[in-house]
Amino acid sequence: MRLKEIAKDLKTKFIEKIKTCKLITFFIISIGVFIATVIGSIPVSIYENLKSTFFKNILLTMVDVCDIFTKIHYLFRITILAIIFISWVIIFYYRIIDKEKIDEKEIIHILGHTTFKNSQFDFQDKNISDKYSLDISRQFNVISEMNELKTEDEKFKYVLSNIINRQDTFINDFFSVNTGKYGYMGISHIPLILRAGNKIGDGIPVKLFHKKRDDDFYSELNNDIDYPQLTIEKKEIKPNAKELIVAIATTMKIEDYQLDILNPKNKSILKFNSEIFDVDVIVSERQLNQYVRTVLNEVRDCIRKNNIEKVHLVIASSVTFTFELGKRLNPTYDREVIIYHYEYKLPNPKFYTWGLSLFKKPDECIIVN
Protein backbone atom coordinates (compact mmCIF):
# COMPACT_ATOMS: atom_id res chain seq x y z
CA MET A 1 0.00 0.00 0.00
CA ARG A 2 1.37 3.44 -0.90
CA LEU A 3 2.21 5.98 1.83
CA LYS A 4 -0.48 8.32 0.50
CA GLU A 5 -3.11 5.59 0.88
CA ILE A 6 -1.86 4.69 4.38
CA ALA A 7 -2.00 8.34 5.44
CA LYS A 8 -5.50 8.70 4.00
CA ASP A 9 -6.64 5.56 5.82
CA LEU A 10 -5.17 6.74 9.14
CA LYS A 11 -6.81 10.15 8.72
CA THR A 12 -10.18 8.52 8.03
CA LYS A 13 -9.91 6.30 11.12
CA PHE A 14 -8.78 9.22 13.27
CA ILE A 15 -11.72 11.38 12.19
CA GLU A 16 -14.09 8.47 12.78
CA LYS A 17 -12.75 8.08 16.35
CA ILE A 18 -13.12 11.80 16.98
CA LYS A 19 -16.73 11.74 15.78
CA THR A 20 -17.67 8.71 17.89
CA CYS A 21 -15.74 9.22 21.13
CA LYS A 22 -17.66 9.87 24.37
CA LEU A 23 -17.33 13.57 25.11
CA ILE A 24 -18.11 13.21 28.83
CA THR A 25 -15.14 10.87 29.32
CA PHE A 26 -12.79 13.17 27.45
CA PHE A 27 -14.19 16.15 29.38
CA ILE A 28 -13.51 14.55 32.79
CA ILE A 29 -9.98 13.59 31.73
CA SER A 30 -9.32 17.10 30.41
CA ILE A 31 -10.55 18.77 33.61
CA GLY A 32 -8.46 16.44 35.76
CA VAL A 33 -5.30 17.02 33.74
CA PHE A 34 -5.97 20.77 33.67
CA ILE A 35 -6.35 20.95 37.46
CA ALA A 36 -3.30 18.80 38.01
CA THR A 37 -1.22 20.89 35.62
CA VAL A 38 -2.29 24.36 36.73
CA ILE A 39 -2.98 23.94 40.43
CA GLY A 40 -0.51 21.19 41.18
CA SER A 41 -2.38 19.78 44.18
CA ILE A 42 -5.84 19.24 45.62
CA PRO A 43 -6.81 20.28 49.16
CA VAL A 44 -7.12 17.34 51.56
CA SER A 45 -10.31 18.86 53.01
CA ILE A 46 -12.13 18.09 49.78
CA TYR A 47 -11.20 14.42 50.09
CA GLU A 48 -12.36 14.24 53.71
CA ASN A 49 -15.80 15.71 52.93
CA LEU A 50 -16.54 13.22 50.18
CA LYS A 51 -18.83 10.33 51.17
CA SER A 52 -18.66 8.35 47.93
CA THR A 53 -15.90 5.77 47.80
CA PHE A 54 -15.96 5.93 44.01
CA PHE A 55 -15.24 9.66 43.91
CA LYS A 56 -12.66 9.35 46.68
CA ASN A 57 -10.74 6.84 44.57
CA ILE A 58 -10.90 9.16 41.59
CA LEU A 59 -9.64 12.04 43.75
CA LEU A 60 -6.78 9.97 45.14
CA THR A 61 -5.74 9.17 41.57
CA MET A 62 -5.84 12.86 40.70
CA VAL A 63 -3.73 13.67 43.79
CA ASP A 64 -1.11 11.21 42.61
CA VAL A 65 -1.16 12.80 39.17
CA CYS A 66 -0.88 16.27 40.73
CA ASP A 67 2.17 15.20 42.70
CA ILE A 68 3.80 14.15 39.44
CA PHE A 69 2.98 17.44 37.74
CA THR A 70 4.41 19.50 40.58
CA LYS A 71 7.79 17.92 39.88
CA ILE A 72 7.93 18.43 36.07
CA HIS A 73 9.19 21.44 34.18
CA TYR A 74 6.72 24.26 33.50
CA LEU A 75 7.38 24.05 29.71
CA PHE A 76 6.08 20.50 29.77
CA ARG A 77 2.98 21.69 31.60
CA ILE A 78 2.38 24.29 28.89
CA THR A 79 2.80 21.61 26.24
CA ILE A 80 0.18 19.41 27.91
CA LEU A 81 -2.26 22.33 28.16
CA ALA A 82 -1.66 23.09 24.48
CA ILE A 83 -2.42 19.46 23.57
CA ILE A 84 -5.68 19.60 25.54
CA PHE A 85 -6.66 22.86 23.85
CA ILE A 86 -5.84 21.58 20.33
CA SER A 87 -7.73 18.35 21.04
CA TRP A 88 -10.87 20.28 21.95
CA VAL A 89 -10.52 22.47 18.85
CA ILE A 90 -10.33 19.33 16.66
CA ILE A 91 -13.33 17.78 18.43
CA PHE A 92 -15.30 21.02 18.10
CA TYR A 93 -14.54 21.16 14.36
CA TYR A 94 -15.44 17.57 13.48
CA ARG A 95 -18.37 17.22 15.91
CA ILE A 96 -20.02 20.59 15.24
CA ILE A 97 -18.67 22.61 12.30
CA ASP A 98 -17.93 19.69 9.96
CA LYS A 99 -21.24 18.01 10.87
CA GLU A 100 -23.07 21.19 9.89
CA LYS A 101 -21.21 21.25 6.57
CA ILE A 102 -22.28 17.66 5.83
CA ASP A 103 -25.87 18.42 6.79
CA GLU A 104 -25.90 21.34 4.34
CA LYS A 105 -24.89 19.13 1.39
CA GLU A 106 -27.41 17.43 -0.84
CA ILE A 107 -27.38 13.65 -0.43
CA ILE A 108 -27.47 11.97 -3.83
CA HIS A 109 -28.04 8.21 -3.99
CA ILE A 110 -25.96 6.89 -6.91
CA LEU A 111 -27.18 3.95 -8.96
CA GLY A 112 -23.93 2.27 -10.00
CA HIS A 113 -24.44 0.32 -13.23
CA THR A 114 -21.60 -1.80 -14.65
CA THR A 115 -22.19 -4.57 -17.16
CA PHE A 116 -19.44 -3.86 -19.71
CA LYS A 117 -16.38 -2.58 -17.84
CA ASN A 118 -15.46 -1.99 -14.21
CA SER A 119 -15.58 1.61 -13.10
CA GLN A 120 -14.08 3.47 -10.16
CA PHE A 121 -16.93 5.48 -8.70
CA ASP A 122 -14.61 8.25 -7.63
CA PHE A 123 -14.80 12.06 -7.65
CA GLN A 124 -11.84 14.43 -7.70
CA ASP A 125 -13.90 17.46 -8.64
CA LYS A 126 -13.97 19.73 -5.56
CA ASN A 127 -17.19 21.33 -6.79
CA ILE A 128 -18.91 17.94 -6.46
CA SER A 129 -17.53 17.13 -3.00
CA ASP A 130 -18.41 20.61 -1.71
CA LYS A 131 -21.99 20.49 -2.99
CA TYR A 132 -23.00 16.86 -2.61
CA SER A 133 -22.74 14.01 -0.19
CA LEU A 134 -22.76 10.96 -2.47
CA ASP A 135 -24.12 7.56 -1.44
CA ILE A 136 -22.52 4.98 -3.75
CA SER A 137 -23.34 1.96 -1.64
CA ARG A 138 -25.59 0.14 -4.15
CA GLN A 139 -24.25 -1.19 -7.46
CA PHE A 140 -25.48 -3.57 -10.15
CA ASN A 141 -22.46 -5.40 -11.53
CA VAL A 142 -22.81 -8.35 -13.96
CA ILE A 143 -19.60 -7.93 -15.96
CA SER A 144 -18.42 -11.51 -15.58
CA GLU A 145 -21.80 -12.89 -16.67
CA MET A 146 -22.05 -10.58 -19.68
CA ASN A 147 -18.49 -11.43 -20.76
CA GLU A 148 -19.42 -15.12 -20.93
CA LEU A 149 -22.47 -14.53 -23.13
CA LYS A 150 -22.31 -15.64 -26.77
CA THR A 151 -25.21 -15.25 -29.19
CA GLU A 152 -24.56 -18.68 -30.66
CA ASP A 153 -25.12 -20.40 -27.31
CA GLU A 154 -28.44 -22.14 -26.84
CA LYS A 155 -28.94 -20.53 -23.43
CA PHE A 156 -28.14 -16.99 -24.62
CA LYS A 157 -31.73 -15.73 -24.45
CA TYR A 158 -32.41 -17.44 -21.13
CA VAL A 159 -29.28 -16.06 -19.43
CA LEU A 160 -29.69 -12.54 -20.83
CA SER A 161 -33.38 -12.37 -19.90
CA ASN A 162 -32.43 -13.43 -16.37
CA ILE A 163 -29.88 -10.58 -16.18
CA ILE A 164 -32.45 -8.10 -17.45
CA ASN A 165 -35.01 -9.31 -14.94
CA ARG A 166 -32.50 -8.84 -12.12
CA GLN A 167 -31.61 -5.39 -13.41
CA ASP A 168 -35.28 -4.35 -13.54
CA THR A 169 -35.78 -5.66 -9.99
CA PHE A 170 -32.64 -3.93 -8.75
CA ILE A 171 -33.80 -0.58 -10.13
CA ASN A 172 -37.28 -0.96 -8.62
CA ASP A 173 -35.76 -1.83 -5.24
CA PHE A 174 -33.26 1.03 -5.47
CA PHE A 175 -35.96 3.66 -5.78
CA SER A 176 -38.24 2.05 -3.21
CA VAL A 177 -35.52 1.78 -0.52
CA ASN A 178 -33.86 5.16 -0.97
CA THR A 179 -35.51 8.55 -0.68
CA GLY A 180 -34.26 11.94 -1.79
CA LYS A 181 -32.21 12.78 -4.87
CA TYR A 182 -30.68 10.30 -7.28
CA GLY A 183 -27.72 9.99 -9.62
CA TYR A 184 -26.54 7.49 -12.22
CA MET A 185 -23.13 6.38 -13.45
CA GLY A 186 -21.38 3.35 -14.85
CA ILE A 187 -20.06 1.67 -18.00
CA SER A 188 -22.58 -0.73 -19.48
CA HIS A 189 -23.96 -2.15 -22.71
CA ILE A 190 -26.05 0.36 -24.68
CA PRO A 191 -29.27 -1.75 -24.56
CA LEU A 192 -28.96 -2.19 -20.78
CA ILE A 193 -28.31 1.52 -20.24
CA LEU A 194 -31.33 2.49 -22.34
CA ARG A 195 -33.44 -0.08 -20.49
CA ALA A 196 -32.25 1.23 -17.10
CA GLY A 197 -33.21 4.78 -18.02
CA ASN A 198 -36.57 3.65 -19.37
CA LYS A 199 -37.28 1.62 -16.24
CA ILE A 200 -36.76 4.73 -14.10
CA GLY A 201 -38.83 6.93 -16.40
CA ASP A 202 -39.03 10.66 -16.86
CA GLY A 203 -40.94 11.25 -13.62
CA ILE A 204 -37.90 10.82 -11.34
CA PRO A 205 -35.10 13.41 -11.68
CA VAL A 206 -31.71 11.71 -11.94
CA LYS A 207 -28.42 13.63 -11.90
CA LEU A 208 -25.96 12.34 -14.49
CA PHE A 209 -22.18 12.22 -14.21
CA HIS A 210 -19.68 11.70 -17.03
CA LYS A 211 -16.30 9.97 -16.92
CA LYS A 212 -13.89 11.26 -19.55
CA ARG A 213 -11.78 8.76 -21.45
CA ASP A 214 -8.44 9.50 -19.71
CA ASP A 215 -9.87 10.18 -16.25
CA ASP A 216 -10.26 7.76 -13.36
CA PHE A 217 -13.06 9.83 -11.87
CA TYR A 218 -16.48 11.23 -12.74
CA SER A 219 -17.42 14.86 -13.30
CA GLU A 220 -20.69 16.74 -13.19
CA LEU A 221 -22.13 17.91 -16.51
CA ASN A 222 -21.53 21.64 -17.01
CA ASN A 223 -23.93 24.35 -18.22
CA ASP A 224 -22.08 25.39 -21.38
CA ILE A 225 -24.25 26.76 -24.18
CA ASP A 226 -21.52 26.51 -26.82
CA TYR A 227 -21.33 22.93 -28.12
CA PRO A 228 -21.44 20.91 -31.39
CA GLN A 229 -24.91 20.57 -32.86
CA LEU A 230 -26.69 17.30 -33.60
CA THR A 231 -27.78 17.19 -37.24
CA ILE A 232 -29.63 14.82 -39.56
CA GLU A 233 -27.11 13.13 -41.84
CA LYS A 234 -29.62 11.01 -43.71
CA LYS A 235 -33.39 10.81 -43.93
CA GLU A 236 -34.69 8.18 -46.31
CA ILE A 237 -38.41 7.49 -46.05
CA LYS A 238 -39.60 4.53 -48.10
CA PRO A 239 -43.24 4.39 -49.21
CA ASN A 240 -45.33 1.87 -47.25
CA ALA A 241 -42.40 0.97 -44.96
CA LYS A 242 -43.73 0.21 -41.49
CA GLU A 243 -40.32 0.00 -39.80
CA LEU A 244 -37.73 2.70 -39.21
CA ILE A 245 -33.98 2.39 -38.54
CA VAL A 246 -32.70 5.20 -36.32
CA ALA A 247 -28.93 5.63 -35.96
CA ILE A 248 -27.51 8.18 -33.49
CA ALA A 249 -23.77 8.87 -33.55
CA THR A 250 -21.76 11.23 -31.35
CA THR A 251 -18.70 9.14 -30.39
CA MET A 252 -18.01 7.62 -33.82
CA LYS A 253 -19.72 7.53 -37.19
CA ILE A 254 -22.19 4.73 -37.94
CA GLU A 255 -21.64 3.61 -41.54
CA ASP A 256 -24.49 2.42 -43.76
CA TYR A 257 -22.93 -1.02 -44.29
CA GLN A 258 -22.96 -1.60 -40.52
CA LEU A 259 -26.76 -1.57 -40.68
CA ASP A 260 -27.01 -4.38 -43.25
CA ILE A 261 -27.97 -6.95 -40.60
CA LEU A 262 -31.14 -4.91 -39.95
CA ASN A 263 -32.32 -5.29 -43.58
CA PRO A 264 -32.40 -1.57 -44.45
CA LYS A 265 -33.70 -2.20 -48.00
CA ASN A 266 -37.27 -2.51 -46.82
CA LYS A 267 -37.08 0.01 -43.96
CA SER A 268 -36.95 3.78 -43.70
CA ILE A 269 -33.71 5.25 -42.35
CA LEU A 270 -33.02 8.25 -40.11
CA LYS A 271 -29.42 9.00 -39.11
CA PHE A 272 -28.20 11.65 -36.64
CA ASN A 273 -24.60 12.84 -36.33
CA SER A 274 -22.95 15.36 -34.02
CA GLU A 275 -20.76 17.93 -35.75
CA ILE A 276 -17.77 16.48 -33.89
CA PHE A 277 -17.21 12.79 -33.13
CA ASP A 278 -15.59 12.18 -29.77
CA VAL A 279 -16.09 10.02 -26.67
CA ASP A 280 -16.27 13.18 -24.56
CA VAL A 281 -18.29 15.34 -26.93
CA ILE A 282 -21.31 15.54 -24.57
CA VAL A 283 -20.28 17.34 -21.38
CA SER A 284 -23.05 19.94 -21.11
CA GLU A 285 -26.46 19.34 -19.54
CA ARG A 286 -28.08 21.78 -21.99
CA GLN A 287 -26.40 19.98 -24.87
CA LEU A 288 -27.66 16.63 -23.59
CA ASN A 289 -31.25 17.86 -23.31
CA GLN A 290 -31.16 19.44 -26.76
CA TYR A 291 -29.79 16.27 -28.37
CA VAL A 292 -32.53 14.16 -26.77
CA ARG A 293 -35.26 16.63 -27.81
CA THR A 294 -33.93 16.75 -31.36
CA VAL A 295 -34.01 12.95 -31.69
CA LEU A 296 -37.42 12.47 -30.09
CA ASN A 297 -39.11 15.28 -32.02
CA GLU A 298 -37.79 14.04 -35.36
CA VAL A 299 -38.45 10.35 -34.73
CA ARG A 300 -41.96 10.91 -33.41
CA ASP A 301 -42.78 13.20 -36.32
CA CYS A 302 -41.55 10.52 -38.72
CA ILE A 303 -43.63 7.85 -36.96
CA ARG A 304 -46.75 9.97 -37.03
CA LYS A 305 -46.49 10.97 -40.69
CA ASN A 306 -45.52 7.53 -42.01
CA ASN A 307 -47.48 5.14 -39.76
CA ILE A 308 -44.31 3.51 -38.47
CA GLU A 309 -44.97 0.48 -36.25
CA LYS A 310 -41.45 -0.48 -35.16
CA VAL A 311 -38.19 1.41 -34.57
CA HIS A 312 -34.77 -0.28 -34.83
CA LEU A 313 -32.40 1.87 -32.78
CA VAL A 314 -28.59 1.89 -32.83
CA ILE A 315 -26.57 4.30 -30.73
CA ALA A 316 -22.89 5.26 -30.69
CA SER A 317 -22.95 7.83 -27.92
CA SER A 318 -22.21 8.49 -24.27
CA VAL A 319 -23.73 6.81 -21.22
CA THR A 320 -25.44 10.06 -20.24
CA PHE A 321 -27.16 10.50 -23.61
CA THR A 322 -28.27 6.85 -23.82
CA PHE A 323 -29.63 6.87 -20.28
CA GLU A 324 -31.50 10.17 -20.70
CA LEU A 325 -33.00 9.07 -24.02
CA GLY A 326 -34.19 5.86 -22.33
CA LYS A 327 -35.86 7.88 -19.58
CA ARG A 328 -37.89 9.86 -22.10
CA LEU A 329 -38.98 7.04 -24.39
CA ASN A 330 -42.56 6.06 -23.60
CA PRO A 331 -44.87 3.39 -25.05
CA THR A 332 -47.67 5.97 -24.98
CA TYR A 333 -45.90 8.21 -27.50
CA ASP A 334 -43.51 5.77 -29.16
CA ARG A 335 -43.94 2.53 -31.10
CA GLU A 336 -42.01 -0.65 -30.35
CA VAL A 337 -38.33 0.24 -29.93
CA ILE A 338 -35.60 -2.37 -30.39
CA ILE A 339 -32.20 -1.17 -29.15
CA TYR A 340 -29.17 -3.10 -30.46
CA HIS A 341 -25.74 -3.88 -29.04
CA TYR A 342 -22.72 -3.07 -31.22
CA GLU A 343 -20.30 -5.98 -31.56
CA TYR A 344 -17.30 -6.20 -33.87
CA LYS A 345 -15.95 -9.71 -34.35
CA LEU A 346 -13.63 -10.87 -37.12
CA PRO A 347 -13.55 -12.41 -39.67
CA ASN A 348 -17.22 -11.70 -40.44
CA PRO A 349 -18.43 -8.78 -38.32
CA LYS A 350 -22.20 -8.41 -38.14
CA PHE A 351 -22.06 -5.34 -35.84
CA TYR A 352 -25.57 -5.54 -34.32
CA THR A 353 -26.07 -9.17 -33.36
CA TRP A 354 -28.57 -8.80 -30.51
CA GLY A 355 -30.95 -6.31 -29.02
CA LEU A 356 -33.79 -5.68 -26.59
CA SER A 357 -37.38 -4.74 -27.32
CA LEU A 358 -37.42 -1.88 -24.85
CA PHE A 359 -40.98 -1.98 -23.55
CA LYS A 360 -41.41 -5.76 -23.33
CA LYS A 361 -41.00 -8.04 -20.32
CA PRO A 362 -37.56 -9.62 -19.68
CA ASP A 363 -38.56 -13.06 -20.97
CA GLU A 364 -40.04 -11.58 -24.17
CA CYS A 365 -37.64 -8.79 -25.08
CA ILE A 366 -34.50 -10.56 -26.42
CA ILE A 367 -33.82 -10.19 -30.17
CA VAL A 368 -31.03 -12.17 -31.85
CA ASN A 369 -29.99 -11.47 -35.47
C-alpha angles and dihedrals in degrees: 000000000000121000090244091056092046091051091048091050093049091048091051092050092046093052090047090054091048091051094048104037119114107256095201091059093048090046093054091047091049093050092048094049091045093053092045092049099044103032099030096206143033123230113254090223090070091056093049093052094053115100098185115091090204094058092042090057091049090050093049089053090051090049089055090049091048091053089055093049093051088062099049128087118273091236089062090051090053090050091053092049089049090052091051091049094048090047091055091047090054092047091048091051098048097036098044117009098036091043089055090050091053092047090054093056123091112248110225119190107215120213102211110206120184122161101134108035136002115258133199105228092212135139126205094166107110090204089063096046092047094050104034141043103209124209107201096164098118122065136166108214122171100149096129092050094047092048090057094052118109123179091221092060116103092228095049095107093043095050095043093047088051090053091048091049090052091047092051090049092047092053093048091050092046093059094040095052100041127058130195128036126353140209136187134211141149145101112266145145113289095240092050092048092050090047092049091052092046092049090056093045132199094286095076117065111228123187112223127213127195129212113207118222098254097036128094092204141057128250133201117252111257130225099242116151095194109081141126114285126238110235138181109255096179136010115179115169114188119204114254093003109146096189130066130201112211118191120186118188129181103135098043137352119270108220122214093240090058088066095057093102088063092059097240093182092082098033135075116246132216119178128186125195132181115229089244126037113216139131089238099040094115109064101129125084091212090050091050093051093047092050092051092047091048092053096044095046093049096043094046091047090051091049093049096047097043103035092241113186102183135030122205106202128196122177133192099179145101128299091247094054094045093048094047092047089051091052092056100044110101132181088223093064102021134059124230108313121202113192116198134210117231113231127172114196126163143255093026110017115196094180099202106046101153141016147168129248094229102214099039129097118269094256092049104039105073116110121187121189 
